[in-house]
Amino acid sequence: MVLLFSAFLFVLAFFWPLLLLPANILMLFLSIYLLIEALLLWQTKQGVQASRTVARRLSNGDDNPVGLEIANQYPVHISLKVIDELPIQFQRRDFALYHHQLASQQSTTLSYTLRPTERGLYQFGNLHLNVSIGLGLISRHYCFVQPDEVAVYPSFAQVHKYELLAISNKLSEAGIKKIRRIGQNREFEQIKDYVQGDDIRSINWKATARRNQLMVNHYQDEKSQQIYCLIDKGRNMRQPFNGMTLLDYAINSALVLANIAVMQYDQPGLLTFRHQIDEIVPATRGRRQMQKFLETLYKQETGFEESDYQRLFIQVRQLIKQRSLLVLFTNFESLHTLQRALPALRQLAKTQVLLVVMFENTAINSYITRRPRSLEELYNQTVAEQFVYEKRLIVRELNKYGIYTVLSHPNQLTAAVINEYLALKAKGVV
């Protein structure tokens, strides 16, 4: 602004020569001021220090904090423009943070969040600072080499969130229903002395005769059930939603489900497949199982082939010998695609408890709710409604053969799967 005013004075001086002297004086003061700013900026060899703080692992699909520590070593106040070179996956080349008037010999922390939408290695670049003093007519550029490499893993942030809610008994805040246990699903634990209040139906008459006092069988809720997450990585899981593929939503939900299963004393296992079986994590208990899940799911990618469900059935029959809950994350868009997989799914449901988890097509759902503005748009909405109706027919067809189903919006998938898992446990199905 000062430079523009000075140039304006010189233009006016061309018509009114009396303005030439004030213009020259203003230019002289401006030159002196620029010289002072330059001296202040460059008299200190290293006027600022900066570093980036970021976790070694980022959570896919969640907001991850990044911190920038900046220290002012100048003897005067400064203004900052901070430019951080983000990983190429974010495709942002205009990312800048501003922090005005950092006092002399003071430090500050700037923070921002990043939401990655794909798993893998992310490489941060350098950290750039443009420092100015006073009016900010000139600035000095600093470049700090900060080549941080981080890995984006499946959403462990969701795992921690649901775990904390479960510990504090606040799962309802995440959409998890409180489900009353129906009937009994118990296993024998021990024989103990009868005390008032024990169920007389559990009296063990043989033990009572031997001890000459009432003895009862003590039971506990059946635990250590095998819960296998079967994740389809075929081309039907490449469909994007909110920057992430359906496979990523399935992986995040499977990770949370496995952690809830561990908290329920069940044994989570994992199997991923396409046209062939890719990864297998046998079902077992313990916290180490979650680390196996995390490392295995980190490297999963979709393919362009159609998934082979018959091969899946053969592998499951060989791997899983006892009756278990199989949670199949997949997506059928039409009855035709379902019919190709249905024979294998029916065979699985004969020996196992099969829960098929599918995704609602949110783009179609939002499209059919709009008011049509032309005959062509009305026709397209009619076709879209047919797709939505066919999705409901797929659910009905699966239920007809005793196959449990979850049809959910991708953003609500985790809560829907956990609700169904807890409901099946409450019914004594698993």
Phi, psi and omega per residue, in radians:
M1 nan -0.727 3.126
V2 -1.123 -0.715 3.119
L3 -1.133 -0.666 3.113
L4 -1.145 -0.726 3.114
F5 -1.111 -0.707 3.114
S6 -1.108 -0.761 3.116
A7 -1.119 -0.635 3.114
F8 -1.123 -0.663 3.103
L9 -1.118 -0.706 3.128
F10 -1.143 -0.613 3.089
V11 -1.168 -0.746 3.117
L12 -1.170 -0.566 3.131
A13 -1.115 -0.402 3.088
F14 -1.136 -0.550 3.131
F15 -1.670 -0.600 3.120
W16 -2.147 1.643 -3.043
P17 -0.977 -0.394 -3.139
L18 -1.113 -0.364 -3.141
L19 -1.441 -0.108 -3.109
L20 -1.147 -0.700 -3.127
L21 -1.127 -0.867 3.085
P22 -1.036 -0.604 3.136
A23 -1.153 -0.724 3.129
N24 -1.171 -0.684 3.135
I25 -1.133 -0.761 3.121
L26 -1.075 -0.721 3.125
M27 -1.141 -0.625 3.116
L28 -1.133 -0.834 3.122
F29 -1.098 -0.646 3.132
L30 -1.139 -0.707 3.122
S31 -1.138 -0.727 3.113
I32 -1.114 -0.728 -3.127
Y33 -1.125 -0.719 3.102
L34 -1.091 -0.666 3.121
L35 -1.128 -0.714 3.117
I36 -1.123 -0.783 3.105
E37 -1.034 -0.748 -3.134
A38 -1.125 -0.723 3.121
L39 -1.105 -0.752 -3.140
L40 -1.151 -0.645 -3.108
L41 -1.272 -0.639 -3.021
W42 -1.825 -0.060 3.132
Q43 -1.251 -0.462 3.076
T44 -1.634 2.166 -3.049
K45 -1.057 -0.815 3.123
Q46 -2.259 1.585 -3.008
G47 -1.308 -0.438 3.138
V48 -2.400 2.702 3.020
Q49 -2.186 2.486 -3.111
A50 -2.580 2.581 3.091
S51 -2.643 2.755 -3.139
R52 -1.894 2.429 3.071
T53 -2.091 2.029 -3.134
V54 -2.524 2.513 -3.128
A55 -1.159 2.655 3.116
R56 -1.211 -0.413 3.110
R57 -2.195 2.322 3.053
L58 -1.908 2.669 -3.092
S59 -1.687 2.126 -3.079
N60 -1.181 2.297 3.112
G61 1.430 0.042 -3.120
D62 -2.113 2.829 3.064
D63 -1.372 2.119 -3.131
N64 -1.969 2.233 -3.096
P65 -1.333 2.507 3.019
V66 -2.251 2.286 -3.113
G67 -1.991 2.522 3.087
L68 -2.127 2.050 3.115
E69 -1.652 2.130 -3.095
I70 -2.238 2.289 3.140
A71 -2.137 2.294 3.116
N72 -1.632 2.023 3.123
Q73 -1.833 0.143 3.087
Y74 -1.369 2.731 3.076
P75 -1.407 0.038 -3.103
V76 -2.304 2.928 3.044
H77 -1.175 2.603 3.114
I78 -2.318 2.802 2.987
S79 -1.995 2.521 -3.025
L80 -2.165 2.520 2.866
K81 -2.191 2.080 -3.049
V82 -1.901 2.248 3.101
I83 -2.154 2.083 -3.140
D84 -1.874 2.295 3.118
E85 -1.436 1.785 -3.098
L86 -1.355 2.764 3.074
P87 -0.987 2.637 -3.044
I88 -1.090 -0.430 -3.112
Q89 -1.086 -0.436 -3.109
F90 -1.461 -0.307 3.100
Q91 0.925 0.818 3.111
R92 -2.202 2.008 -3.125
R93 -1.962 0.098 -3.137
D94 -2.108 0.485 -3.062
F95 -1.443 2.007 -3.108
A96 -2.433 2.518 3.065
L97 -2.073 2.458 3.135
Y98 -2.028 2.454 3.016
H99 -2.518 1.933 -3.032
H100 -1.567 2.570 2.964
Q101 0.964 1.175 2.982
L102 -1.487 2.123 -3.028
A103 -1.160 2.794 -3.135
S104 -1.076 2.388 3.102
Q105 1.023 0.471 3.110
Q106 -1.973 2.796 3.089
S107 -2.238 2.779 -3.140
T108 -2.580 2.878 3.106
T109 -2.163 2.084 3.025
L110 -1.704 2.547 -3.124
S111 -2.443 2.627 3.032
Y112 -2.636 2.977 -3.118
T113 -2.096 2.615 3.071
L114 -2.177 2.407 3.085
R115 -2.048 1.636 3.084
P116 -1.229 2.639 -3.116
T117 -2.178 0.169 3.041
E118 -2.597 2.574 -3.118
R119 -1.421 2.745 3.109
G120 2.361 -2.968 -3.135
L121 -1.535 2.362 3.121
Y122 -2.093 2.328 -3.100
Q123 -2.004 1.989 3.022
F124 -1.363 2.645 3.093
G125 -1.718 -2.558 -3.110
N126 -1.473 2.891 3.111
L127 -1.942 2.138 -3.062
H128 -1.950 2.407 3.086
L129 -2.245 2.247 2.972
N130 -1.850 2.053 -3.037
V131 -1.917 2.321 3.093
S132 -2.337 2.783 -3.096
I133 -2.252 2.539 3.054
G134 1.111 -2.125 -3.112
L135 -1.293 -0.204 3.111
G136 1.247 0.582 -3.130
L137 -1.253 -0.512 3.049
I138 -2.309 2.797 3.139
S139 -2.450 2.713 3.107
R140 -1.964 2.370 -3.078
H141 -1.740 2.316 3.041
Y142 -2.087 2.464 3.090
C143 -2.211 2.127 3.130
F144 -1.929 2.141 -3.121
V145 -1.316 1.954 -3.104
Q146 -2.335 1.156 -3.085
P147 -1.383 1.263 -3.137
D148 -1.390 2.278 3.053
E149 -1.945 2.160 -3.120
V150 -2.180 2.752 3.123
A151 -1.938 2.307 3.088
V152 -1.681 2.011 -3.099
Y153 -1.810 2.890 2.994
P154 -0.925 2.797 -2.902
S155 -1.155 1.455 3.034
F156 -1.260 -0.309 3.058
A157 -1.118 -0.686 3.069
Q158 -1.128 -0.669 3.114
V159 -1.030 -0.844 3.140
H160 -1.119 -0.674 -3.128
K161 -1.071 -0.895 -3.114
Y162 -1.206 -0.561 3.120
E163 -1.157 -0.759 3.117
L164 -1.144 -0.690 3.115
L165 -1.138 -0.652 3.124
A166 -1.181 -0.715 -3.141
I167 -1.123 -0.695 -3.122
S168 -1.548 0.114 3.121
N169 1.023 0.731 -3.135
K170 -2.177 0.544 -3.119
L171 -1.094 -0.400 3.137
S172 -1.093 -0.443 3.121
E173 -1.163 -0.396 3.120
A174 -1.733 0.178 3.116
G175 1.573 0.181 3.114
I176 -1.510 2.201 -3.078
K177 -1.448 2.593 2.989
K178 -1.473 2.007 -3.017
I179 -1.937 2.183 3.136
R180 -1.352 2.329 3.128
R181 -1.188 2.271 -3.123
I182 -1.826 2.180 3.129
G183 1.240 -2.753 -3.093
Q184 -2.286 2.478 3.049
N185 -2.425 1.416 -2.929
R186 -2.182 2.757 3.076
E187 -2.226 2.640 -3.088
F188 -1.158 2.391 3.113
E189 -2.005 -0.924 -3.086
Q190 -2.867 2.938 2.994
I191 -1.834 2.302 -3.103
K192 -2.415 2.940 3.100
D193 -1.143 2.517 3.100
Y194 -1.267 2.344 3.004
V195 -2.214 2.739 -3.092
Q196 -1.032 2.269 -3.120
G197 1.902 -0.322 3.088
D198 -1.174 2.608 3.121
D199 -1.213 2.094 -3.105
I200 -1.170 -0.314 3.121
R201 -1.245 -0.253 -3.126
S202 -1.714 0.190 3.125
I203 -1.117 2.281 3.080
N204 -1.658 1.804 -3.004
W205 -1.248 -0.560 3.104
K206 -1.161 -0.792 3.112
A207 -1.158 -0.597 3.110
T208 -1.115 -0.731 3.137
A209 -1.142 -0.694 -3.121
R210 -1.190 -0.731 -3.057
R211 -1.577 -0.187 -3.112
N212 1.056 0.529 3.025
Q213 -2.702 2.741 -3.059
L214 -1.136 2.244 3.083
M215 -2.184 2.503 -3.112
V216 -2.207 2.629 3.013
N217 -1.399 2.336 3.105
H218 -1.881 2.290 -3.096
Y219 -2.052 2.748 3.007
Q220 -2.284 2.785 3.112
D221 -1.034 2.377 -3.101
E222 -1.121 2.285 -3.112
K223 -2.195 -3.031 3.077
S224 1.047 0.652 3.015
Q225 -1.402 2.511 3.114
Q226 -1.438 2.247 3.109
I227 -2.137 1.876 -3.117
Y228 -1.782 2.258 3.009
C229 -1.656 2.027 3.099
L230 -1.806 1.995 -3.027
I231 -1.927 2.042 3.082
D232 -1.335 2.215 3.123
K233 -2.002 0.368 3.133
G234 -1.284 -3.090 -3.039
R235 -1.140 -0.396 3.137
N236 -1.233 -0.177 3.128
M237 -1.763 0.151 3.115
R238 -1.490 -0.166 -3.086
Q239 -1.023 2.275 -3.094
P240 -1.535 2.679 2.991
F241 -2.662 2.130 3.097
N242 0.932 0.704 3.068
G243 1.525 -0.223 -3.127
M244 -2.023 2.686 3.081
T245 -1.452 2.846 3.080
L246 -1.067 -0.545 3.089
L247 -1.050 -0.726 3.140
D248 -1.112 -0.707 3.093
Y249 -1.130 -0.695 3.109
A250 -1.125 -0.726 3.135
I251 -1.111 -0.792 3.135
N252 -1.077 -0.735 -3.138
S253 -1.192 -0.695 3.122
A254 -1.096 -0.653 3.136
L255 -1.150 -0.763 3.109
V256 -1.156 -0.741 3.133
L257 -1.052 -0.730 3.126
A258 -1.078 -0.704 3.132
N259 -1.177 -0.700 3.082
I260 -1.126 -0.662 3.113
A261 -1.105 -0.685 3.086
V262 -1.101 -0.715 3.117
M263 -1.172 -0.432 3.094
Q264 -1.570 0.159 3.137
Y265 1.144 0.422 3.026
D266 -1.645 3.056 -3.075
Q267 -2.003 1.789 3.124
P268 -1.389 2.505 3.055
G269 -2.366 2.971 -3.039
L270 -2.484 2.476 3.021
L271 -2.559 2.217 3.083
T272 -2.015 2.553 -3.045
F273 -2.664 2.737 2.955
R274 -2.341 -2.057 3.018
H275 -1.359 -0.143 3.045
Q276 -2.543 2.931 3.107
I277 -1.386 2.251 -3.065
D278 -1.746 -1.088 -3.047
E279 -2.214 2.472 3.091
I280 -2.323 2.211 3.003
V281 -2.076 1.821 -3.104
P282 -1.017 2.559 -3.104
A283 -1.212 2.318 3.053
T284 -2.800 2.962 -3.133
R285 -1.715 2.987 3.043
G286 1.889 2.735 -3.122
R287 -1.225 -0.435 3.116
R288 -1.107 -0.450 3.127
Q289 -1.077 -0.617 -3.139
M290 -1.158 -0.632 3.093
Q291 -1.165 -0.658 3.061
K292 -1.097 -0.752 3.093
F293 -1.016 -0.838 -3.061
L294 -1.082 -0.816 -3.108
E295 -1.190 -0.612 -3.136
T296 -1.274 -0.780 -3.099
L297 -1.234 -0.406 -3.109
Y298 -1.012 -0.617 -2.989
K299 -1.801 0.193 -3.098
Q300 -1.394 2.385 3.122
E301 -2.366 2.663 3.091
T302 -1.367 2.771 3.064
G303 -2.076 -3.089 3.140
F304 -1.804 -0.004 -3.117
E305 -1.515 2.821 3.022
E306 -1.461 2.428 -3.069
S307 -1.244 2.529 -3.110
D308 -1.780 1.754 -3.094
Y309 -1.359 -0.456 3.098
Q310 -1.178 -0.697 3.079
R311 -1.159 -0.616 3.073
L312 -1.060 -0.785 3.141
F313 -1.059 -0.740 -3.137
I314 -1.109 -0.734 -3.133
Q315 -1.192 -0.712 3.122
V316 -1.115 -0.719 3.138
R317 -1.087 -0.615 3.133
Q318 -1.370 -0.587 -3.019
L319 -1.509 -0.738 -2.991
I320 -1.859 1.910 -3.057
K321 -1.602 -0.460 -3.122
Q322 -1.854 2.829 -3.120
R323 -1.141 2.161 -3.043
S324 -2.391 2.915 3.025
L325 -1.606 2.115 3.090
L326 -1.843 2.055 3.121
V327 -1.816 1.821 -3.059
L328 -1.674 1.976 3.080
F329 -1.613 1.952 -3.113
T330 -2.658 -2.990 3.120
N331 -2.708 2.000 3.057
F332 -1.834 2.119 -3.128
E333 -1.648 -0.252 -3.127
S334 -2.606 2.787 3.090
L335 -1.109 -0.501 -3.140
H336 -1.122 -0.783 3.119
T337 -1.183 -0.591 3.101
L338 -1.142 -0.739 -3.069
Q339 -1.056 -0.537 3.118
R340 -1.226 -0.539 -3.103
A341 -1.676 -0.287 -2.989
L342 -1.058 -0.717 3.124
P343 -0.985 -0.748 3.127
A344 -1.187 -0.679 3.137
L345 -1.148 -0.674 3.113
R346 -1.144 -0.639 3.091
Q347 -1.164 -0.693 3.096
L348 -1.099 -0.724 -3.080
A349 -1.210 -0.286 3.139
K350 -1.253 -0.587 -3.078
T351 -1.961 -0.239 -3.097
Q352 -2.272 2.890 2.993
V353 -1.576 2.000 -3.035
L354 -1.871 2.179 3.063
L355 -2.073 2.013 3.140
V356 -1.694 2.166 -3.121
V357 -1.884 2.108 -3.109
M358 -2.200 2.918 -3.061
F359 -1.952 2.424 2.978
E360 -1.315 2.486 3.085
N361 -1.436 1.658 -3.031
T362 -1.160 -0.543 3.139
A363 -1.136 -0.752 3.121
I364 -1.185 -0.736 -3.125
N365 -1.041 -0.727 3.130
S366 -1.269 -0.509 -3.118
Y367 -1.216 -0.703 -3.059
I368 -1.318 -0.243 3.122
T369 -1.484 -0.168 3.135
R370 -1.378 2.653 3.100
R371 -1.356 2.149 -3.112
P372 -1.172 2.412 -3.126
R373 -1.917 -0.005 3.106
S374 -2.699 2.907 3.118
L375 -1.127 -0.648 3.129
E376 -1.127 -0.731 3.136
E377 -1.178 -0.619 3.078
L378 -1.103 -0.714 3.110
Y379 -1.107 -0.776 3.140
N380 -1.097 -0.666 3.111
Q381 -1.162 -0.614 3.094
T382 -1.105 -0.732 3.088
V383 -1.126 -0.717 3.140
A384 -1.117 -0.694 3.111
E385 -1.113 -0.554 3.095
Q386 -1.141 -0.671 3.098
F387 -1.122 -0.739 3.132
V388 -1.121 -0.747 3.128
Y389 -1.108 -0.691 -3.136
E390 -1.140 -0.557 3.089
K391 -1.110 -0.701 3.093
R392 -1.162 -0.609 3.081
L393 -1.148 -0.596 3.102
I394 -1.095 -0.771 3.115
V395 -1.071 -0.776 -3.131
R396 -1.118 -0.685 3.138
E397 -1.140 -0.711 3.111
L398 -1.171 -0.747 -3.136
N399 -1.102 -0.516 -3.119
K400 -1.068 -0.486 -3.116
Y401 -1.817 0.367 3.078
G402 1.329 0.363 3.128
I403 -1.730 2.134 3.121
Y404 -1.313 2.622 -3.083
T405 -2.398 2.658 2.955
V406 -2.290 2.144 3.072
L407 -2.052 1.969 -2.926
S408 -2.433 2.675 2.925
H409 -1.134 2.413 -3.100
P410 -0.930 -0.689 -3.121
N411 -1.209 -0.357 -3.101
Q412 -1.875 0.202 -3.009
L413 -1.122 -0.786 -3.053
T414 -1.052 -0.852 3.135
A415 -1.092 -0.692 -3.122
A416 -1.137 -0.715 -3.139
V417 -1.187 -0.747 3.130
I418 -1.123 -0.726 3.099
N419 -1.011 -0.769 -3.118
E420 -1.209 -0.672 3.097
Y421 -1.072 -0.814 3.129
L422 -1.172 -0.603 3.110
A423 -1.141 -0.725 3.115
L424 -1.139 -0.652 3.084
K425 -1.172 -0.697 -3.127
A426 -1.140 -0.581 3.126
K427 -1.370 -0.163 -3.100
G428 1.389 0.261 3.119
V429 -1.197 -0.657 3.070
V430 -2.196 nan nan
